[in-house]
C-alpha cells in the first residue's frame, strides 16, 4: 500500500484552489480517521509505505529537519507505517526528470525492492495527478482522493473517492 502524504494522510494548505504542504510542525495535522483506516489496512495484511515529494527542501525554502519532525509525528500516530520514502528534488534538472520524484515511479520501486513487495498486488492512494501517474507507471492499482483541486488528472485511476477512509474501504472490499 503506497500512500501519498500531503492531502492523503495529513491536511493540505489550499491557496488559489491548489494544495500545498504544511510548512511547520504546528501546521502538520492528520486528516480525520486516518490512523484508524491505516490500522484496518495493516490488519488486512497490507504493508504501508508513504511516498512523498518534498521539493521545498531542494529549493531551500523548507528545512529537512522540519520534514523529519513531521514524519516522526506521522509515525507516532500511525505506527503501522513500514517505510517513508522522500524525494527532496526541487523538480527537473535540464530535460531529465528525477527518477524518484513523482510522477516517476522510483520511490515506489525502491521501497518495493527493499521490502520485497509485489507491485502487481499493490495500490497507490493519492490526491494529485502525480500520485496517480506514479502508481500507473509502477504497475499499481490506484485510488484518487478528489478534493476538487484546480488541476486535471492525466491517467485514469481505478477508483475515485472523497476521503482516505473511503479509499481504505474500497481497497479492502476489492482485495
Beta strands, then each sheet from edge to edge (+ up, - down):
strand 1: 2-3
strand 2: 13-15
strand 3: 18-20
strand 4: 48-53
strand 5: 81-87
strand 6: 123-126
strand 7: 141-145
strand 8: 159-161
sheet 1: 5+ 4+ 1+ 6+ 7+ 8+
sheet 2: 2+ 3-
end
